[in-house]
Amino acid sequence: MRNQLRPLVLVLLALTPLTLLAGCAEEAPAPGAEAPAADSQASVPDDTPVPPLTSRGPVEAPPMAGAPDAAAPSGASIAWDVPPAWQASQPTSPMRMAQAAIPGSAGPAEMTVFHFGVGGGGGTEANIQRWVDQVETTAEAERGQFETDGYQVSWVSVPGTIKASGMGMGPSEPQPGSRLLGAVVEGPGGPWFFKITGPEATVAAAREPFFAMLRTVRPA
């Protein structure tokens, strides 16, 4: 019986090195061949930090109402300080960079901020004229400019009836006794568009805080 088993054992011993070599050949890539790509999801740890908000992202609370653009070079995004009495909130539209409610005895006004990318949104003069055209008024629009920390700010103030908008981006009904106060901020990564609309008395009272806020604009 032992003599019959010896040839079988020898055959198995002879085959074992070949089997091991074959297994190694399946795991290692052939010379000059590319290694198989790793699973991209498996290579990302569970504690990977969430990327920062872009310049179009939501704003949670004052005093910082501008979020830096993660994809923009340094200085291509901005930050600013919201007046303490204003209530910054989550933007209600993906087109808004930021927004805030402005309390007042005549009723609340609203500030909105837009950014459409570098050079986006049209020229300063075209936007100011578009704002003026949104108000039915007999008064002449008041305009001005100033510089702050290397940024050019062009503003306009128009009292009257804010016209109804058919584009879903304004009031559905005319708003008499109102005022529009807007500003275009030009600088690296801009322009940015700041706009306040609301009751005449509320917006008029917000004028100086609005200008003070714009003077805090700085690179983020």
DOVOKOL-623953 format. One record per residue (C-alpha): x, y, z negated; residue number from 1. Coordinates in nm, 4 decimals, m for minus. Each point is the difference from the previous one (the first is absolute). Layout:
        x        y        z  nr
        X        Y        Z NUM
...
REM end
This chain:
        x        y        z  nr
   0.0000   0.0000   0.0000   1
   0.2866   0.2349  m0.0877   2
   0.1635  m0.0681   0.3366   3
  m0.3235   0.1003   0.1764   4
  m0.0214   0.3367  m0.1849   5
   0.3595   0.1103   0.0580   6
  m0.0417   0.0840   0.3738   7
  m0.3135   0.2059  m0.0809   8
   0.1821   0.2006  m0.2704   9
   0.2894   0.0666   0.2334  10
  m0.2348   0.1237   0.2691  11
  m0.1690   0.2404  m0.2432  12
   0.3339   0.1333  m0.1239  13
   0.1123   0.0531   0.3563  14
  m0.3140   0.2004   0.0876  15
  m0.0022   0.2227  m0.3111  16
   0.2702   0.2528   0.1112  17
  m0.1726   0.0430   0.3366  18
  m0.3321   0.0712  m0.1697  19
   0.1545   0.2636  m0.2258  20
   0.1706   0.1656   0.2959  21
  m0.3262   0.0076   0.1949  22
  m0.1760   0.1709  m0.2929  23
   0.2715   0.2668  m0.0159  24
  m0.0266   0.0622   0.3734  25
  m0.3761   0.0795  m0.0343  26
   0.0593   0.2650  m0.2708  27
   0.2964   0.1864   0.1501  28
  m0.0399   0.2041   0.3215  29
   0.2014  m0.1024   0.2987  30
   0.3214   0.1988   0.0671  31
  m0.0908   0.3356   0.1570  32
  m0.3721  m0.0362  m0.0748  33
  m0.1935   0.2562  m0.2063  34
  m0.1216  m0.1001  m0.3422  35
  m0.3779  m0.0207  m0.0333  36
  m0.1669   0.3244  m0.1115  37
  m0.0980   0.0176  m0.3657  38
  m0.3584   0.0541  m0.1052  39
  m0.0333   0.3795  m0.0312  40
  m0.2652  m0.0281  m0.2684  41
   0.1968  m0.2455  m0.2060  42
   0.2999   0.2381   0.0002  43
  m0.1975   0.2851  m0.1599  44
  m0.0067  m0.0192  m0.3812  45
  m0.3287   0.0464  m0.1802  46
   0.1309   0.3090  m0.1809  47
   0.0839   0.1942   0.3175  48
  m0.0790   0.3672  m0.0781  49
  m0.2903   0.1570   0.1876  50
   0.1271   0.2523   0.2602  51
  m0.0599   0.3646  m0.0942  52
  m0.3040   0.1789   0.1394  53
   0.0414   0.1670   0.3362  54
  m0.0683   0.3657   0.0548  55
  m0.3485  m0.0960   0.1138  56
  m0.0592  m0.2142  m0.3088  57
  m0.2389   0.0662  m0.2883  58
   0.0770   0.2372  m0.2852  59
  m0.0967  m0.1053  m0.3480  60
   0.0354   0.3072  m0.2206  61
   0.1669   0.3385  m0.0443  62
   0.2497   0.1539  m0.0251  63
   0.1564  m0.1763   0.2998  64
  m0.2460  m0.0008   0.2886  65
   0.2450  m0.0911   0.2739  66
   0.1455  m0.3482   0.0316  67
   0.3349  m0.0519   0.1760  68
  m0.0009  m0.1696   0.3374  69
   0.1880  m0.3279  m0.0372  70
   0.0804  m0.0078   0.3720  71
   0.1115   0.3624   0.0244  72
   0.3561   0.1249  m0.0439  73
   0.0873   0.1945  m0.3137  74
  m0.1705   0.3388  m0.0070  75
  m0.2577  m0.0965   0.2655  76
  m0.2835  m0.0260  m0.2521  77
  m0.1230   0.2446  m0.2611  78
  m0.1326   0.0273  m0.3524  79
  m0.1867   0.2797  m0.1748  80
  m0.1562   0.0851  m0.3364  81
  m0.3796  m0.0021  m0.0301  82
  m0.1448   0.2819  m0.2169  83
  m0.0920  m0.1441  m0.3429  84
  m0.3724   0.0774   0.0340  85
  m0.0279  m0.1800   0.3335  86
  m0.0908  m0.3669  m0.0001  87
   0.2090  m0.2067   0.2426  88
  m0.1680  m0.3216   0.1099  89
   0.0280  m0.2903   0.2400  90
  m0.0559   0.1207   0.3594  91
  m0.3424  m0.0975   0.1303  92
   0.1301  m0.0362   0.3564  93
   0.3090  m0.1761   0.1392  94
   0.0718   0.3165   0.1967  95
   0.0564   0.1968  m0.3211  96
   0.3381   0.0116  m0.1653  97
  m0.1420   0.1450  m0.3207  98
  m0.3055   0.1733  m0.1399  99
  m0.1108   0.1831  m0.3129 100
  m0.3214   0.1433  m0.1442 101
   0.0094   0.3661  m0.1054 102
  m0.2510   0.0926  m0.2730 103
  m0.1737   0.3377   0.0049 104
  m0.3027   0.1837  m0.1342 105
  m0.1573   0.0113   0.3477 106
   0.0503  m0.3732   0.0493 107
   0.2973  m0.2203   0.0822 108
   0.2259   0.0459   0.3005 109
   0.2223  m0.2642   0.1566 110
   0.3611   0.0044   0.1120 111
   0.1159  m0.2500   0.2615 112
   0.3486  m0.0615   0.1390 113
   0.0754  m0.1595   0.3370 114
   0.3197  m0.1250   0.1591 115
   0.0101  m0.1629   0.3442 116
   0.3699  m0.0801   0.0247 117
   0.2932   0.2054   0.1183 118
  m0.1256   0.2665   0.2409 119
  m0.3536  m0.1414  m0.0123 120
  m0.3274   0.1823  m0.0375 121
   0.0616   0.2842   0.2437 122
   0.1585   0.3416  m0.0322 123
  m0.0433   0.2481  m0.2823 124
  m0.1869   0.2645   0.1982 125
  m0.2358  m0.2553   0.1547 126
  m0.0915  m0.1418  m0.3401 127
  m0.0538   0.3378  m0.1613 128
  m0.2289   0.1004   0.2860 129
  m0.1865  m0.3310  m0.0307 130
  m0.0596   0.0726  m0.3687 131
  m0.1241   0.3500   0.0803 132
  m0.2390  m0.1483   0.2570 133
  m0.1458  m0.2309  m0.2667 134
  m0.1437   0.3016  m0.1832 135
  m0.2818   0.2221   0.1229 136
   0.0927   0.3435  m0.1317 137
  m0.0172   0.3717   0.0659 138
   0.3194   0.0615  m0.1964 139
   0.3468  m0.0002   0.1447 140
   0.2135  m0.2953  m0.0997 141
   0.2800   0.0878  m0.2404 142
   0.3349  m0.1487   0.0892 143
   0.3533  m0.0054  m0.1366 144
   0.3325  m0.1826  m0.0180 145
   0.2736  m0.0684  m0.2532 146
   0.2982  m0.2308  m0.0465 147
   0.0700  m0.2336  m0.2882 148
   0.2998  m0.2296  m0.0480 149
   0.0666  m0.0048   0.3740 150
  m0.3630  m0.0596   0.1021 151
  m0.2082   0.2423   0.2055 152
  m0.3561   0.0454  m0.1278 153
  m0.2656   0.1580   0.2240 154
  m0.3411   0.0551  m0.1590 155
  m0.3484   0.1241   0.0868 156
  m0.3055   0.0944  m0.2076 157
  m0.3487   0.0299   0.1532 158
  m0.3319   0.0674  m0.1834 159
  m0.3393  m0.0828   0.1468 160
  m0.2053  m0.3036   0.0929 161
   0.1981  m0.3176   0.0545 162
  m0.1516  m0.1619   0.3061 163
  m0.1399  m0.3511   0.0052 164
   0.2365  m0.2538   0.1508 165
  m0.1054  m0.2731   0.2384 166
   0.3305  m0.1840  m0.0371 167
  m0.0555  m0.1403  m0.3486 168
   0.2871   0.2092  m0.1405 169
  m0.2021   0.2947  m0.1332 170
  m0.3396   0.0891  m0.1461 171
  m0.3052  m0.1500   0.1670 172
  m0.1903   0.3260  m0.0610 173
   0.1133   0.3657   0.0231 174
   0.1442   0.1301  m0.3279 175
  m0.0823   0.3711  m0.0436 176
   0.1750   0.2112  m0.2647 177
   0.3226  m0.1962   0.0412 178
   0.3651   0.0639   0.0691 179
   0.2744  m0.1925   0.1780 180
   0.3572   0.0421  m0.1218 181
   0.2616  m0.1922   0.1965 182
   0.3752  m0.0196   0.0403 183
   0.2423  m0.1687   0.2384 184
   0.3323  m0.0972  m0.1573 185
   0.2820  m0.0443   0.2503 186
   0.3307  m0.1655  m0.0793 187
   0.1977  m0.3247   0.0460 188
  m0.2507  m0.2816   0.0534 189
  m0.2944   0.2419   0.0353 190
  m0.2333   0.1618   0.0585 191
  m0.2358  m0.0500  m0.2944 192
  m0.3509   0.1472  m0.0092 193
  m0.1546   0.1250  m0.3275 194
  m0.3649   0.1034   0.0069 195
  m0.2493   0.1189  m0.2620 196
  m0.3738   0.0362   0.0653 197
  m0.2787   0.0804  m0.2408 198
  m0.2113   0.2779  m0.1528 199
   0.1348   0.3497   0.0622 200
   0.0555   0.0842  m0.3681 201
   0.1734  m0.3314  m0.0783 202
   0.2366   0.0169   0.2961 203
   0.0747   0.3687  m0.0597 204
   0.0996  m0.0812  m0.3592 205
   0.2172  m0.2880   0.1260 206
   0.1952   0.2254   0.2370 207
   0.2909   0.0877  m0.2290 208
   0.0309  m0.3524  m0.1498 209
   0.0012  m0.1294   0.3602 210
   0.2876   0.2281   0.0969 211
   0.1838  m0.0845  m0.3224 212
  m0.0391  m0.3702   0.0804 213
   0.1331   0.0490   0.3532 214
   0.3082   0.1741  m0.1419 215
   0.0841  m0.3238  m0.1850 216
   0.0253  m0.1965   0.3260 217
   0.3375  m0.1732   0.0104 218
   0.1688  m0.3040   0.1566 219
  m0.1084  m0.3292  m0.1567 220
REM end
